[in-house]
């Protein structure tokens, strides 16, 4: 049976070696428009028609079915739960958490069922350890964290929509009128800086990079401590998981990770990307990556057409459209096929349409085809 890959709406998890115990389900659509799942070493049909949207997560897949109903498939026990029949609004998720609006009520998935989180929600955002909500009734920006609701700021009627960014245990909120930057960190709200520019604020888990306008310094809040990074305003800054990349005022690409600042280039890079715990950059025509635990290494002498990152791992299509990767700092090749059109990663599995017309799943050194 011929099949096609399902467009996904998030960065997928990486292909991990040695074998891992849990398996993230792998969703795809067949040539007959059936919605399929590969889980626990077998292919199963979930729906006779393709879903509207799919949200792949760790050990589960949540999706809006063809009629707009929200469902969740769990790899453990091969369970399928109906969460909401209709009226699903905005859906936002990470690998470990999902939330959605049911009119102005915010819902989440807990223990296999839909649970209400808050009412009067105008807007919200999700990270693994917290959810930020704009309460339209009380005109507040609140953080839902460890079973508590903590007020971050008042939002006056008629004012602009609040601007915030978030990651694990960390939220930054920008007061545009006062040009102040507020920080929520592990249950405590405080002013991080009373003169800043929202354009130079990067928020990650337990790490914030920001420009202090009064001190004229680029600084980092790292695990509750304030650190000096540079005395010139950076051209740009990008955040990953515990890793901050920035092009400083002199044009050099630098990285802050594990409490240290490292210089990666002596000139302006052609481009750079920070994702999970990897920083990738294009310099002198080469694509290189930096891992805080392993330093810098060359990926290729060109930029691959497609790559995906999870944790400290990278998988990509090389110039021959073969699947290669750098896993735990070691180069590996996945499978033995070339001319692969595309691929996606789900937990310890890589999914791609084989040139033979089959859908192929590689997991823990084994090949499965449908």
C-alpha positions as CSV (number, residue, x, y, z in Angstrom):
1,X,0.0,0.0,0.0
2,X,1.3,3.4,-0.9
3,X,1.3,6.1,1.7
4,X,2.4,9.6,2.3
5,X,3.9,11.4,5.3
6,X,1.6,13.4,7.5
7,X,2.5,17.1,7.8
8,X,3.2,17.7,11.5
9,X,3.0,20.9,13.5
10,X,6.0,20.6,15.8
11,X,9.6,19.6,15.9
12,X,9.7,15.9,16.4
13,X,11.8,13.9,18.8
14,X,15.1,12.4,17.8
15,X,16.3,9.0,16.8
16,X,18.1,7.7,19.9
17,X,20.6,4.9,20.3
18,X,20.9,2.6,22.2
19,X,17.2,1.4,22.3
20,X,14.8,3.3,24.5
21,X,12.0,1.7,26.5
22,X,9.1,4.0,25.6
23,X,8.0,4.4,22.0
24,X,6.4,7.6,20.6
25,X,3.7,6.8,18.1
26,X,4.4,7.5,14.5
27,X,1.4,9.0,12.5
28,X,1.0,9.0,8.8
29,X,-1.6,9.0,6.0
30,X,-1.9,6.2,3.4
31,X,-2.5,6.7,-0.3
32,X,-6.1,5.8,0.4
33,X,-6.3,8.7,2.9
34,X,-6.5,6.4,6.0
35,X,-4.9,7.8,9.2
36,X,-2.4,5.3,10.5
37,X,-0.2,4.9,13.6
38,X,2.9,2.8,14.0
39,X,3.3,1.9,17.7
40,X,4.8,-1.0,19.6
41,X,6.1,-2.6,16.5
42,X,2.8,-2.7,14.6
43,X,0.8,-0.6,12.2
44,X,-2.8,0.3,13.1
45,X,-5.6,2.2,11.4
46,X,-7.0,5.0,13.6
47,X,-9.3,6.8,11.1
48,X,-10.8,6.1,7.7
49,X,-10.3,9.7,6.7
50,X,-7.3,12.1,7.3
51,X,-7.3,14.3,10.4
52,X,-7.5,18.1,10.2
53,X,-4.4,18.5,12.4
54,X,-2.0,16.3,14.3
55,X,0.0,17.0,17.5
56,X,2.7,14.4,18.0
57,X,3.9,14.2,21.6
58,X,6.0,12.0,23.8
59,X,4.3,8.5,24.0
60,X,1.1,9.9,22.5
61,X,-0.5,11.5,19.5
62,X,-3.4,14.0,19.9
63,X,-5.3,15.0,16.7
64,X,-8.4,16.7,15.4
65,X,-10.2,14.1,13.4
66,X,-11.9,14.8,10.0
67,X,-15.0,16.1,11.7
68,X,-13.2,18.3,14.2
69,X,-13.3,16.1,17.2
70,X,-10.2,16.0,19.5
71,X,-8.8,12.6,20.2
72,X,-5.7,11.2,21.9
73,X,-3.9,7.9,21.1
74,X,-1.6,6.5,23.8
75,X,1.1,4.0,22.9
76,X,0.9,2.3,26.3
77,X,-2.1,0.0,26.2
78,X,-2.9,1.2,22.6
79,X,-5.7,3.4,24.0
80,X,-7.8,5.9,22.0
81,X,-9.6,8.5,24.1
82,X,-12.3,11.0,22.8
83,X,-11.5,14.4,24.5
84,X,-14.0,16.7,22.9
85,X,-16.6,16.2,20.2
86,X,-16.7,19.7,18.6
87,X,-16.0,23.4,19.2
88,X,-12.2,23.0,19.7
89,X,-10.5,26.4,19.5
90,X,-6.8,27.2,19.5
91,X,-4.6,24.2,20.3
92,X,-1.0,24.7,21.6
93,X,1.4,22.0,22.7
94,X,4.9,20.9,23.5
95,X,6.3,17.3,23.6
96,X,4.9,16.9,27.1
97,X,1.9,19.1,27.4
98,X,-1.1,20.2,25.4
99,X,-3.9,22.7,26.0
100,X,-6.9,24.0,24.0
101,X,-9.7,26.5,24.1
102,X,-13.3,25.4,24.4
103,X,-14.9,28.8,23.8
104,X,-13.3,30.9,26.6
105,X,-12.5,27.9,28.8
106,X,-9.0,26.4,28.8
107,X,-8.7,22.7,28.8
108,X,-5.8,20.3,29.1
109,X,-5.1,16.5,28.9
110,X,-4.5,14.8,32.2
111,X,-4.5,11.0,32.9
112,X,-6.2,10.4,29.6
113,X,-9.0,12.8,30.0
114,X,-9.9,16.5,29.3
115,X,-9.6,18.7,32.4
116,X,-10.5,22.3,32.8
117,X,-7.7,24.7,33.7
118,X,-9.2,28.2,33.6
119,X,-12.1,30.3,32.4
120,X,-12.3,33.7,30.6
121,X,-9.1,32.9,28.7
122,X,-8.5,35.3,25.8
123,X,-5.0,34.0,24.9
124,X,-2.6,31.4,26.2
125,X,0.7,29.7,25.6
126,X,2.2,26.4,26.7
127,X,5.6,25.1,27.8
128,X,6.4,21.8,29.5
129,X,6.3,23.1,33.1
130,X,3.8,26.0,32.9
131,X,1.0,27.7,31.0
132,X,0.5,31.5,30.7
133,X,-3.1,32.8,30.3
134,X,-4.5,36.2,29.6
135,X,-7.6,36.4,31.8
136,X,-10.1,38.7,30.0
137,X,-12.5,39.0,33.0
138,X,-9.9,40.1,35.6
139,X,-7.6,41.7,33.1
140,X,-4.6,39.8,34.3
141,X,-1.7,37.9,32.9
142,X,-1.4,34.7,35.0
143,X,1.0,31.8,35.2
144,X,-0.4,28.3,35.9
145,X,2.5,26.5,37.6
146,X,2.6,23.4,39.8
147,X,-1.1,23.6,40.6
148,X,-1.0,27.4,41.4
149,X,-2.3,30.5,39.7
150,X,0.2,33.3,40.0
151,X,-0.5,36.8,38.8
152,X,2.2,38.2,36.5
153,X,0.8,41.6,35.6
154,X,-2.4,43.6,35.2
155,X,-3.5,44.3,31.7
156,X,-5.5,47.6,31.4
157,X,-8.5,47.8,29.2
158,X,-7.8,49.2,25.8
159,X,-4.1,48.6,26.2
160,X,-2.1,46.6,23.6
161,X,-2.0,42.8,24.0
162,X,0.5,41.7,26.6
163,X,3.9,40.6,25.2
164,X,5.5,37.6,26.9
165,X,7.8,34.7,26.1
166,X,8.2,31.5,28.1
167,X,10.0,28.2,28.6
168,X,10.5,25.7,31.4
169,X,9.9,27.4,34.8
170,X,10.5,30.8,33.2
171,X,8.4,33.6,31.8
172,X,9.4,37.1,30.7
173,X,6.8,39.9,30.3
174,X,7.5,43.2,28.7
175,X,5.8,46.4,29.9
176,X,6.1,48.5,26.7
177,X,5.0,51.8,28.3
178,X,7.6,51.6,31.1
179,X,10.1,49.7,29.0
180,X,10.5,47.3,32.0
181,X,11.2,43.5,31.8
182,X,9.5,41.3,34.4
183,X,10.6,37.8,35.2
184,X,8.7,34.9,36.6
185,X,11.1,32.2,37.7
186,X,10.0,29.1,39.7
187,X,7.1,30.8,41.5
188,X,8.6,34.3,42.1
189,X,7.8,37.4,40.1
190,X,10.4,40.3,40.0
191,X,11.6,43.1,37.8
192,X,14.6,41.8,35.8
193,X,15.4,45.1,34.1
194,X,13.7,48.5,34.2
195,X,15.1,49.7,30.8
196,X,15.2,47.3,28.0
197,X,14.2,46.5,24.4
198,X,11.8,43.6,23.8
199,X,13.7,42.8,20.6
200,X,16.7,41.7,22.5
201,X,15.2,39.3,25.0
202,X,15.6,35.5,24.6
203,X,13.8,33.2,27.1
204,X,14.7,29.6,27.7
205,X,14.4,27.0,30.5
206,X,16.1,28.6,33.6
207,X,17.9,31.0,31.3
208,X,17.1,34.5,29.9
209,X,19.3,36.7,27.7
210,X,18.4,40.4,27.7
211,X,19.8,43.9,27.0
212,X,20.0,46.1,30.1
213,X,19.5,49.6,28.7
214,X,20.8,51.4,31.8
215,X,23.9,49.4,32.3
216,X,24.4,49.2,28.5
217,X,25.2,45.5,28.9
218,X,23.9,42.2,27.5
219,X,23.3,40.0,30.4
220,X,21.9,36.6,31.3
221,X,19.7,35.4,34.1
222,X,21.0,31.8,34.6
223,X,19.4,29.6,37.2
224,X,18.5,32.6,39.3
225,X,21.9,34.3,39.1
226,X,22.6,37.4,36.9
227,X,25.6,37.2,34.6
228,X,27.5,39.6,32.3
229,X,27.7,38.5,28.7
230,X,28.9,41.4,26.6
231,X,29.3,45.2,26.7
232,X,27.8,45.8,23.2
233,X,24.2,45.4,22.2
234,X,24.0,42.1,20.2
235,X,22.8,42.1,16.6
236,X,20.5,39.1,17.4
237,X,20.0,36.5,20.1
238,X,18.4,33.0,19.9
239,X,17.6,30.6,22.7
240,X,17.5,26.8,23.0
241,X,17.3,24.4,25.9
242,X,19.9,25.8,28.3
243,X,21.9,27.3,25.4
244,X,21.9,30.9,24.2
245,X,23.4,31.9,20.9
246,X,24.1,35.6,19.9
247,X,25.9,37.7,17.4
248,X,27.6,40.3,19.5
249,X,28.2,44.0,18.6
250,X,31.5,43.1,16.8
251,X,29.8,40.5,14.6
252,X,31.2,37.4,16.3
253,X,28.9,34.4,17.0
254,X,29.1,33.5,20.7
255,X,27.3,31.0,22.9
256,X,26.4,31.0,26.5
257,X,25.9,27.5,28.0
258,X,26.7,25.8,31.3
259,X,27.7,29.2,32.8
260,X,30.3,30.0,30.2
261,X,30.6,32.3,27.2
262,X,32.4,30.8,24.1
263,X,33.3,32.4,20.9
264,X,32.4,30.3,17.8
265,X,33.3,32.5,14.9
266,X,35.7,35.5,14.3
267,X,33.3,37.1,11.9
268,X,29.5,37.4,11.1
269,X,28.1,33.9,10.3
270,X,26.0,33.5,7.2
271,X,23.2,32.1,9.4
272,X,22.7,30.4,12.8
273,X,20.0,28.3,14.5
274,X,19.5,27.3,18.1
275,X,17.3,24.4,18.8
276,X,17.0,22.2,21.9
277,X,20.7,21.8,23.1
278,X,22.3,22.3,19.7
279,X,23.6,25.5,18.1
280,X,24.1,25.2,14.3
281,X,25.8,27.9,12.2
282,X,26.9,28.5,8.6
283,X,30.4,29.9,8.3
284,X,32.9,29.8,5.4
285,X,30.4,27.7,3.4
286,X,30.3,25.0,6.0
287,X,27.4,23.9,8.3
288,X,28.8,23.4,11.8
289,X,27.2,22.5,15.1
290,X,28.1,23.2,18.6
291,X,27.2,21.0,21.6
292,X,28.0,22.3,25.1
293,X,29.3,18.8,26.0
294,X,31.2,18.2,22.8
295,X,32.4,21.4,21.3
296,X,32.2,22.3,17.6
297,X,32.2,19.9,14.6
298,X,31.5,20.2,10.9
299,X,28.3,18.7,9.6
300,X,28.7,19.2,5.9
301,X,30.3,21.6,3.4
302,X,26.8,22.8,2.5
303,X,23.4,23.3,4.2
304,X,21.2,20.2,3.9
305,X,17.8,20.7,2.4
306,X,16.1,19.2,5.5
307,X,17.2,18.5,9.1
308,X,15.6,17.9,12.4
309,X,17.0,18.2,15.9
310,X,16.1,16.8,19.3
311,X,18.2,17.1,22.4
312,X,21.8,16.9,21.4
313,X,21.1,14.9,18.2
314,X,20.8,15.9,14.5
315,X,19.4,13.9,11.6
316,X,19.5,15.2,8.0
317,X,19.3,14.4,4.3
318,X,22.7,14.7,2.7
319,X,23.4,15.7,-0.9
320,X,22.5,12.2,-2.2
321,X,19.3,12.4,-0.2
322,X,20.5,9.7,2.2
323,X,19.7,9.8,5.9
324,X,22.6,10.7,8.0
325,X,22.9,12.1,11.5
326,X,25.1,13.0,14.4
327,X,24.0,11.1,17.5
328,X,25.7,11.8,20.8
329,X,28.6,13.3,18.9
330,X,29.0,10.3,16.5
331,X,28.3,10.2,12.8
332,X,25.7,7.6,11.8
333,X,23.8,6.6,8.6
334,X,20.2,5.5,8.9
335,X,19.1,2.7,6.5
336,X,20.7,2.1,3.1
337,X,18.4,4.0,0.7
338,X,19.1,7.1,-1.4
339,X,16.8,9.5,-3.2
340,X,14.6,9.9,-0.1
341,X,12.2,12.8,-0.6
342,X,11.6,13.8,3.0
343,X,11.5,12.4,6.6
344,X,10.2,13.1,10.1
345,X,11.3,12.0,13.5
346,X,9.1,10.7,16.4
347,X,10.8,9.6,19.5
348,X,13.2,6.8,18.7
349,X,11.8,6.4,15.2
350,X,12.4,8.0,11.8
351,X,9.6,7.9,9.2
352,X,10.2,8.4,5.5
353,X,8.5,7.5,2.1
354,X,10.8,5.0,0.5
355,X,11.5,5.4,-3.3
356,X,10.0,1.9,-3.6
357,X,6.6,3.4,-2.7
358,X,6.4,2.0,0.8
359,X,6.3,4.0,4.0
360,X,9.4,3.0,6.1
361,X,9.9,3.3,9.8
362,X,13.4,2.8,11.2
363,X,13.6,2.1,15.0
364,X,16.4,0.7,17.1
365,X,18.2,-0.7,14.1
366,X,15.1,-2.4,12.7
367,X,13.1,-1.6,9.5
368,X,9.3,-1.7,9.3
369,X,7.4,-1.0,6.0
370,X,3.8,-0.4,5.1
